[in-house]
């Protein structure tokens, strides 16, 4: 595993990127290397997006080479819970019912992240249709806690929390109805934030309970969660 990613935060990533200490492509490749080496044991991802992630990272590198100003999330490699739509990528909500479904549009939060030039590494495992609190209730696989594979990562956003905790993504998005971001973040030793209901659009989120669902950040630090929220 590439251990250099362990202490990498969004802020440190941005500062290193604009200082040209490394490229967005190099960091993206390093995360995919970690995924290949470790995720067979952890089971954080249901699908990965390497082709488009590499392309988007290279676009950011080109902008930096031209000395264009970029934001904190430009090139940032993120994991996205598999009930949040990304156009042309799977959105299964961890259910066989949606096993072959490809999203036809971007969720509202994904549009905002695209505007910031974020990179999407892939879609993370969850309890089926977000109904669960252990990520053992996926139709496809069970996610393990990266700190102890004998323990659960919490849920329903357990795949996203495990990805961040295991250095398989810089940060992640999850969804929270009654604790589905906060609980797995706690179990995995990372930071989880459920924003105030209505803080931003739920468009493109496969609903569990529409009057309570919110998309939010899972990150290594409070600062990173704040940057994602902003």
C-alpha positions as CSV (number, residue, x, y, z in Angstrom):
1,X,0.0,0.0,0.0
2,X,1.1,3.5,-0.7
3,X,1.5,4.8,2.8
4,X,2.3,8.3,1.7
5,X,-1.4,8.9,1.3
6,X,-2.1,8.2,5.0
7,X,-1.6,11.8,6.2
8,X,-2.8,13.5,3.0
9,X,-5.7,15.8,3.6
10,X,-7.6,18.0,1.1
11,X,-5.7,21.0,2.2
12,X,-2.3,19.3,1.9
13,X,-3.3,17.8,-1.4
14,X,-4.2,21.2,-2.8
15,X,-1.1,22.9,-1.5
16,X,1.2,20.2,-2.9
17,X,-0.7,20.2,-6.2
18,X,-0.4,23.9,-6.9
19,X,3.2,23.9,-5.7
20,X,3.8,21.2,-8.3
21,X,5.2,18.7,-5.8
22,X,3.1,16.0,-7.4
23,X,0.4,15.8,-10.1
24,X,-3.3,15.0,-9.7
25,X,-2.7,12.0,-12.0
26,X,0.0,10.6,-9.7
27,X,-2.2,10.9,-6.6
28,X,-5.1,9.4,-8.4
29,X,-2.9,6.5,-9.6
30,X,-1.7,6.0,-6.1
31,X,-5.3,5.7,-4.7
32,X,-6.1,3.1,-7.4
33,X,-3.0,1.2,-6.5
34,X,-4.2,1.1,-2.9
35,X,-7.7,0.0,-4.0
36,X,-6.1,-2.9,-6.1
37,X,-4.0,-4.0,-3.1
38,X,-6.4,-3.7,-0.2
39,X,-10.0,-3.5,-1.3
40,X,-10.5,-7.2,-1.9
41,X,-10.3,-7.6,1.8
42,X,-12.2,-4.5,2.8
43,X,-14.9,-4.3,0.2
44,X,-15.4,-0.6,0.2
45,X,-16.1,-0.2,-3.5
46,X,-18.8,-1.7,-5.7
47,X,-17.3,-0.2,-8.8
48,X,-14.4,1.9,-9.8
49,X,-14.1,4.6,-12.5
50,X,-10.4,4.5,-13.4
51,X,-10.7,5.6,-17.1
52,X,-12.6,8.7,-16.4
53,X,-10.8,9.5,-13.2
54,X,-7.5,9.5,-14.9
55,X,-8.8,11.7,-17.7
56,X,-10.2,14.2,-15.2
57,X,-7.0,14.3,-13.2
58,X,-5.0,15.0,-16.3
59,X,-7.3,17.9,-17.1
60,X,-6.5,19.4,-13.8
61,X,-2.8,18.9,-14.3
62,X,-3.0,20.7,-17.6
63,X,-4.8,23.7,-16.0
64,X,-2.0,23.9,-13.4
65,X,0.7,23.6,-16.0
66,X,-0.9,26.7,-17.6
67,X,-0.8,28.4,-14.2
68,X,-4.6,28.6,-14.0
69,X,-6.1,29.1,-10.5
70,X,-7.8,26.0,-9.1
71,X,-9.9,25.4,-6.0
72,X,-9.3,23.1,-3.1
73,X,-11.2,20.2,-4.7
74,X,-9.6,20.4,-8.1
75,X,-8.1,16.9,-8.8
76,X,-9.2,15.6,-5.3
77,X,-9.9,11.9,-5.6
78,X,-13.3,11.2,-4.0
79,X,-15.4,8.1,-3.3
80,X,-19.2,8.4,-3.8
81,X,-21.9,6.3,-2.1
82,X,-23.7,4.1,-4.7
83,X,-27.1,5.8,-4.1
84,X,-25.8,9.1,-5.5
85,X,-26.0,9.4,-9.3
86,X,-23.0,10.1,-11.5
87,X,-24.0,10.2,-15.2
88,X,-23.1,7.0,-17.1
89,X,-21.8,5.2,-14.0
90,X,-23.6,2.4,-12.1
91,X,-26.0,3.5,-9.3
92,X,-27.2,0.2,-7.7
93,X,-28.0,1.4,-4.2
94,X,-26.4,-2.1,-3.4
95,X,-29.5,-3.8,-4.8
96,X,-29.9,-6.5,-7.5
97,X,-33.0,-4.5,-8.6
98,X,-30.7,-1.8,-10.0
99,X,-27.7,-4.1,-10.8
100,X,-27.6,-3.0,-14.5
101,X,-28.7,0.6,-14.1
102,X,-26.5,3.4,-15.3
103,X,-27.4,6.9,-14.1
104,X,-28.8,9.1,-16.8
105,X,-27.8,12.4,-15.1
106,X,-25.6,13.8,-12.4
107,X,-26.9,14.4,-8.9
108,X,-27.0,18.1,-7.8
109,X,-24.0,17.6,-5.5
110,X,-22.0,15.9,-8.3
111,X,-22.6,18.8,-10.6
112,X,-21.1,21.1,-7.9
113,X,-18.1,18.8,-7.5
114,X,-17.6,18.7,-11.3
115,X,-17.6,22.5,-11.3
116,X,-14.7,22.3,-8.8
117,X,-13.0,19.6,-11.0
118,X,-13.1,16.9,-8.4
119,X,-12.1,13.3,-9.5
120,X,-14.5,10.4,-8.8
121,X,-12.7,7.2,-8.0
122,X,-15.8,5.0,-7.9
123,X,-19.0,4.1,-6.1
124,X,-19.0,2.6,-2.6
125,X,-20.9,-0.2,-0.9
126,X,-23.8,0.4,1.4
127,X,-26.7,-1.3,3.0
128,X,-29.3,-2.0,0.3
129,X,-31.3,1.1,-0.4
130,X,-29.6,2.6,2.7
131,X,-31.6,0.4,5.0
132,X,-29.2,-0.8,7.6
133,X,-26.4,0.2,10.0
134,X,-23.6,-2.2,9.4
135,X,-23.0,-2.5,5.6
136,X,-23.7,-6.2,5.9
137,X,-27.0,-5.8,4.1
138,X,-25.7,-5.1,0.6
139,X,-26.8,-7.5,-2.1
140,X,-23.3,-7.7,-3.5
141,X,-20.7,-7.9,-0.7
142,X,-20.0,-7.2,3.0
143,X,-17.7,-4.3,3.8
144,X,-15.2,-4.8,6.6
145,X,-13.9,-2.2,9.1
146,X,-10.3,-1.3,7.9
147,X,-9.1,-1.2,11.5
148,X,-10.3,-4.8,12.3
149,X,-11.8,-6.9,9.5
150,X,-13.7,-8.9,12.2
151,X,-15.8,-5.8,12.9
152,X,-18.4,-3.9,10.9
153,X,-17.7,-0.4,9.5
154,X,-21.2,0.9,10.4
155,X,-23.7,1.9,7.9
156,X,-25.4,2.6,5.7
157,X,-22.5,4.6,4.3
158,X,-20.0,2.0,5.5
159,X,-18.2,1.8,2.1
160,X,-17.5,5.5,2.0
161,X,-16.3,5.5,5.6
162,X,-14.1,2.5,5.0
163,X,-12.6,4.0,1.9
164,X,-11.5,7.1,3.7
165,X,-10.2,5.2,6.8
166,X,-8.2,2.8,4.6
167,X,-6.7,5.5,2.4
168,X,-8.7,4.3,-0.6
169,X,-10.0,7.9,-1.3
170,X,-9.1,11.4,-0.1
171,X,-12.6,11.9,1.1
172,X,-16.1,10.7,0.3
173,X,-19.8,11.4,0.1
174,X,-22.4,9.4,1.9
175,X,-26.1,9.9,2.8
176,X,-27.6,10.2,6.2
177,X,-31.2,9.6,7.2
178,X,-30.9,8.6,10.9
179,X,-27.2,8.2,11.3
180,X,-25.9,6.7,8.1
181,X,-23.0,9.1,7.8
182,X,-22.3,9.7,11.4
183,X,-22.3,6.2,12.7
184,X,-19.9,4.6,10.1
185,X,-17.6,7.6,10.4
186,X,-17.5,7.0,14.2
187,X,-16.9,3.2,13.7
188,X,-14.1,3.9,11.3
189,X,-12.4,6.7,13.1
190,X,-13.0,9.4,10.6
191,X,-15.1,12.6,10.4
192,X,-18.8,12.4,9.3
193,X,-21.1,15.4,8.8
194,X,-24.9,15.4,8.2
195,X,-25.7,18.9,7.0
196,X,-28.9,20.6,8.0
197,X,-31.9,19.3,5.9
198,X,-32.2,21.4,2.8
199,X,-28.6,22.8,2.9
200,X,-28.3,21.6,-0.7
201,X,-30.2,19.6,-3.3
202,X,-31.1,15.9,-2.8
203,X,-31.6,15.7,-6.6
204,X,-30.1,12.5,-7.8
205,X,-30.1,10.8,-4.4
206,X,-31.9,7.4,-4.4
207,X,-34.3,8.0,-1.6
208,X,-34.6,6.0,1.6
209,X,-36.9,8.5,3.4
210,X,-37.1,11.7,1.4
211,X,-38.1,14.0,4.3
212,X,-35.0,13.0,6.3
213,X,-32.3,12.1,3.7
214,X,-29.3,14.4,3.4
215,X,-26.0,14.0,1.5
216,X,-22.9,14.8,3.5
217,X,-19.2,14.5,3.8
218,X,-16.9,11.8,5.2
219,X,-13.3,12.9,5.6
220,X,-10.1,12.5,7.6
221,X,-10.4,15.9,9.4
222,X,-13.0,18.4,10.4
223,X,-11.3,20.9,8.1
224,X,-11.7,18.5,5.1
225,X,-15.4,18.0,5.9
226,X,-15.9,21.7,6.0
227,X,-14.1,22.2,2.7
228,X,-16.4,19.5,1.1
229,X,-19.5,21.1,2.6
230,X,-18.5,24.5,1.4
